[in-house]
Amino acid sequence: MGIATVLWQEAVHGFSLALISHRLPFWFLVFALFLPRVSLAVAWFQGVLIPFHLVGWVPLIFAILLPRALVLYLIYLDQGLSLWFVIHLVVAILVWMGGGHTYRSRRGDL
């Protein structure tokens, strides 16, 4: 019964657990998990981001201040709610939750 429900939800909502990539290359999806700013810069120099029409100041500000949010936006534009989106969302939440703790403990040592 559980498998039938998942297959029905996949057919109705379009959610898939397959690791697919459409316009974003596989290297970008993997590399952005660890170094999102570097992967955005390399993708920009290679012309990978041209189909997404990222123009103006807003994408530049997001690339500098919140690169993981921009990567999530790009994955959503490319694939919708896919397994890659969920993986990047989990990593982003873990990084955002743990980042302040590292700073506080380092500051407490001074």
Contact map, one row per residue, 1 for C-alpha under 8 A:
11111000000000000000000000000000000000000000000000000000000000000000000000000000000000000000000000000000000000
11111100000000000000000000000000000000000000000000000000000000000000000000000000000000000000000000000000000000
11111110000000000000000000000000000000000000000000000000000000000000000000000000000000000000000000000000000000
11111111000000000000000000000000000000000000000000000000000000000000000000000000000000000000000000000000000000
11111111100000000000000000000000000000000000000000000000000000000000000000000000000000000000000000000000000000
01111111110000000000000000000000000000000000000000000000000000000000000000000000000000000000000000000000000000
00111111111000000000000000000000000000000000000000000000000000000000000000000000000000000000000000000000000000
00011111111100000000000000000000000000000000000000000000000000000000000000000000000000000000000000000000000000
00001111111111100000000000000000000000000000000000000000000000000000000000000000000000000000000000000000000000
00000111111111110000000000000000000000000000000000000000000000000000000000000000000000000000000000000000000000
00000011111111100000000000000000000000000000000000000000000000000000000000000000000000000000000000000000000000
00000001111111000000000000000000000000000000000000000000000000000000000000000000000000000000000000000000000000
00000000111111100000000000000000000000000000000000000000000000000000000000000000000000000000000000000000000000
00000000111111110000000000000000000000000000000000000000000000000000000000000000000000000000000000000000000000
00000000111011111000000000000000000000000000000000000000000000000000000000000000110000000000000000000000000000
00000000010001111100000000000000000000000000000000000000000000000000000000000000111000000000000000000000000000
00000000000000111110000000000000000000000000000000000000000000000000000000000000011000000000000000000000000000
00000000000000011111000000000000000000000000000000000000000000000000000000000000011000000000000000000000000000
00000000000000001111100000000000000000000000000000000000000000000000000000000000011100000000000000000000000000
00000000000000000111110000000000000000000000000000000000000000000000000000000010000100000000000000000000000000
00000000000000000011111111000000000000000000000000000000000000000000000000000110000000000000000000000000000000
00000000000000000001111110000000000000000000000000000000000000000000000000000110000000000000000000000000000000
00000000000000000000111110000000000000000000000100100000000000000000000000000100000000000000000000000000000000
00000000000000000000111111011000000000000000000100000000000000000000000000100100000000000000000000000000000000
00000000000000000000111111111000000000000000000100000000000000000000000000000000000000000000000000000000000000
00000000000000000000100111111100000000000000000000000000000000000000000000000000000000000000000000000000000000
00000000000000000000000011111110000000000000000000000000000000000000000000000000000000000000000000000000000000
00000000000000000000000111111111000000110010000000000000000000000000000000000000000000000000000000000000000000
00000000000000000000000111111111100000000000000000000000000000000000000000000000000100000000000000000000000000
00000000000000000000000001111111110000000000000000000000000000000000000000000000000000000000000000000000000000
00000000000000000000000000111111111100100000000000000000000000000000000000000000000000000000000000000000000000
00000000000000000000000000011111111111110000000000000000000000000001001000000000000000000000000000000000000000
00000000000000000000000000001111111100000000000000000000000000000000000000000000000000010010000000000000000000
00000000000000000000000000000111111100000000000000000000000000000000000000000000000000000000000000000000000000
00000000000000000000000000000011111111100000000000000000000000000000000000000000000000000000000000000000000000
00000000000000000000000000000011111111110000000000000000000000000011001000000000000000000000000000000000000000
00000000000000000000000000000001001111111000000000000000000000110010000000000000000000000000000000000000000000
00000000000000000000000000000001001111111100000000000000000000000000000000000000000000000000000000000000000000
00000000000000000000000000010011001111111110000000000000000000000000000000000000000000000000000000000000000000
00000000000000000000000000010001000111111111000000000000000000100010001000000000000000000000000000000000000000
00000000000000000000000000000000000011111111100000000000000000000000000000000000000000000000000000000000000000
00000000000000000000000000000000000001111111110000000000000000000000000000000000000000000000000000000000000000
00000000000000000000000000010000000000111111111110000000000000000000000000000000000000000000000000000000000000
00000000000000000000000000000000000000011111111111000000000000000000000000000000000000000000000000000000000000
00000000000000000000000000000000000000001111111100000000000000000000000000000000000000000000000000000000000000
00000000000000000000000000000000000000000111111100000000000000000000000000000000000000000000000000000000000000
00000000000000000000000000000000000000000011111111000000000000000000000000000000000000000000000000000000000000
00000000000000000000001110000000000000000011111111100000000000000000000000000000000000000000000000000000000000
00000000000000000000000000000000000000000011001111111100000000000000000000000000000000000000000000000000000000
00000000000000000000000000000000000000000001001111111100000000000000000000000000000000000000000000000000000000
00000000000000000000001000000000000000000000000111111000000000000000000000000000000000000000000000000000000000
00000000000000000000000000000000000000000000000011111100000000000000000001001000000000000000000000000000000000
00000000000000000000000000000000000000000000000011111110000000000000000000000000000000000000000000000000000000
00000000000000000000000000000000000000000000000011011111001000000000000000000000000000000000000000000000000000
00000000000000000000000000000000000000000000000000001111111000000000000000000000000000000000000000000000000000
00000000000000000000000000000000000000000000000000000111111100000000000000000000000000000000000000000000000000
00000000000000000000000000000000000000000000000000000011111110000000000000000000000000000000000000000000000000
00000000000000000000000000000000000000000000000000000011111111000000000000000000000000000000000000000000000000
00000000000000000000000000000000000000000000000000000111111111100000010000000000000000000000000000000000000000
00000000000000000000000000000000000000000000000000000001111111110000000000000000000000000000000000000000000000
00000000000000000000000000000000000000000000000000000000111111111100000000000000000000000000000000000000000000
00000000000000000000000000000000000000000000000000000000011111111110110000000000000000000000000000000000000000
00000000000000000000000000000000000010010000000000000000001111111110010000000000000000000000000000000000000000
00000000000000000000000000000000000010000000000000000000000111111110000000000000000000000000000000000000000000
00000000000000000000000000000000000000000000000000000000000011111110000000000000000000000000000000000000000000
00000000000000000000000000000000000000000000000000000000000011111111110000000000000000000000000000000000000000
00000000000000000000000000000000000110010000000000000000000001111111111000000000000000000000000000000000000000
00000000000000000000000000000001000100000000000000000000000000000111111100000000000000010001000000000000000000
00000000000000000000000000000000000000000000000000000000000001000111111110000000000000000001000000000000000000
00000000000000000000000000000000000000000000000000000000001001100111111111000000000000000000000000000000000000
00000000000000000000000000000001000100010000000000000000000000000011111111100000000000000000000000000000000000
00000000000000000000000000000000000000000000000000000000000000000001111111110000000010011000000000000000000000
00000000000000000000000000000000000000000000000000000000000000000000111111111000000000000000000000000000000000
00000000000000000000000000000000000000000000000000010000000000000000011111111100000000000000000000000000000000
00000000000000000000000100000000000000000000000000000000000000000000001111111111000110000000000000000000000000
00000000000000000000000000000000000000000000000000000000000000000000000111111111110010000000000000000000000000
00000000000000000000000000000000000000000000000000010000000000000000000011111111000000000000000000000000000000
00000000000000000000111100000000000000000000000000000000000000000000000001111111000000000000000000000000000000
00000000000000000001110000000000000000000000000000000000000000000000000000111111110000000000000000000000000000
00000000000000000000000000000000000000000000000000000000000000000000000000111111110010000000000000000000000000
00000000000000110000000000000000000000000000000000000000000000000000000000010011111011000000000000000000000000
00000000000000111110000000000000000000000000000000000000000000000000000000010011111111000000000000000000000000
00000000000000011110000000000000000000000000000000000000000000000000000000000000111111100000000000000000000000
00000000000000000011000000001000000000000000000000000000000000000000000000100000011111110000000000000000000000
00000000000000000000000000000000000000000000000000000000000000000000000100110001111111111000000000000000000000
00000000000000000000000000000000000000000000000000000000000000000000000000000000111111111100000000000000000000
00000000000000000000000000000000000000000000000000000000000000000000000000000000001111111110000000000000000000
00000000000000000000000000000000100000000000000000000000000000000001000100000000000111111111000000000000000000
00000000000000000000000000000000000000000000000000000000000000000000000100000000000011111111100000000000000000
00000000000000000000000000000000000000000000000000000000000000000000000000000000000001111111110000000000000000
00000000000000000000000000000000100000000000000000000000000000000000000000000000000000111111111000000000000000
00000000000000000000000000000000000000000000000000000000000000000001100000000000000000011111111100000000000000
00000000000000000000000000000000000000000000000000000000000000000000000000000000000000001111111110000000000000
00000000000000000000000000000000000000000000000000000000000000000000000000000000000000000111111111000000000000
00000000000000000000000000000000000000000000000000000000000000000000000000000000000000000011111111100000000000
00000000000000000000000000000000000000000000000000000000000000000000000000000000000000000001111111110000000000
00000000000000000000000000000000000000000000000000000000000000000000000000000000000000000000111111111000000000
00000000000000000000000000000000000000000000000000000000000000000000000000000000000000000000011111111100000000
00000000000000000000000000000000000000000000000000000000000000000000000000000000000000000000001111111110000000
00000000000000000000000000000000000000000000000000000000000000000000000000000000000000000000000111111111000000
00000000000000000000000000000000000000000000000000000000000000000000000000000000000000000000000011111111100000
00000000000000000000000000000000000000000000000000000000000000000000000000000000000000000000000001111111110000
00000000000000000000000000000000000000000000000000000000000000000000000000000000000000000000000000111111111000
00000000000000000000000000000000000000000000000000000000000000000000000000000000000000000000000000011111111100
00000000000000000000000000000000000000000000000000000000000000000000000000000000000000000000000000001111111110
00000000000000000000000000000000000000000000000000000000000000000000000000000000000000000000000000000111111111
00000000000000000000000000000000000000000000000000000000000000000000000000000000000000000000000000000011111111
00000000000000000000000000000000000000000000000000000000000000000000000000000000000000000000000000000001111111
00000000000000000000000000000000000000000000000000000000000000000000000000000000000000000000000000000000111111
00000000000000000000000000000000000000000000000000000000000000000000000000000000000000000000000000000000011111
